[in-house]
Amino acid sequence: MRQVKGALFADYVRMLRIQKGVDWSQYLPAEDLPYLKSQIVLGDWYPMATFERLGNEILRTLAHGDLEAVRQWGRLSADQLRALHPTLVAPHDPVETLSRFRVLRSTFFDFDAIAIPMLHDDEAQVVIDYGMGATAEEAASFQTLGFFERQLELAGAIDARGRFATRAWQGDPRTLLELKWRMPPAG
């Protein structure tokens, strides 16, 4: 069974909890409901299947299916992760920042959800495979796109942008995110 760390799971639970007027029992299976009422321990592991269903409800109710909003949330989550892990960002060094993320990534998922097989001075490739249904996989990929664009900016990159070369949610064998950036002139 694939799992996600409570630090990520807690964000999803918080987003659903703020919607006080929603009867989640109409949208989520009974096995997911206790998580909305119990304390989420940041260091514990939680089921990825529940994480996926919570994410789908966030996409439906908060983001109203808007993938640009999901991308922006990914950008915001980069700032939140930096606050939790101040050494994640290497000032003026996007390559080192992405290398540090490679190490940290394994603390969030107990499977290879994100891999960075290619990393150069001004570009990188990120393979994304959360192993979820098409809707959730697409949303999670857009969140990941926003996250990495912001990570690069935090590391001093300018014109950081990403594009999906392939998209698993559209039938490609995997999702491949290509990132490109440049650094400001020295001096």
Secondary structure, 3 states (H helix, E strand, C coil): CCEEEHHHHHHHHHHHHCCCCCCHHHCCCCCCHHHHHCCCCCCCEEEHHHHHHHHHHHHHHCCCCCHHHHHHHHHHHHHHHHHHCHHHCCCCCHHHHHHHHHHHHCCCECCCCEEEEEECCCEEEEEECCCCCHHHHHHHHHHHHHHHHHHHHHCCCEEEEEEEEECHHHCCCCEEEEEEEECCCCC
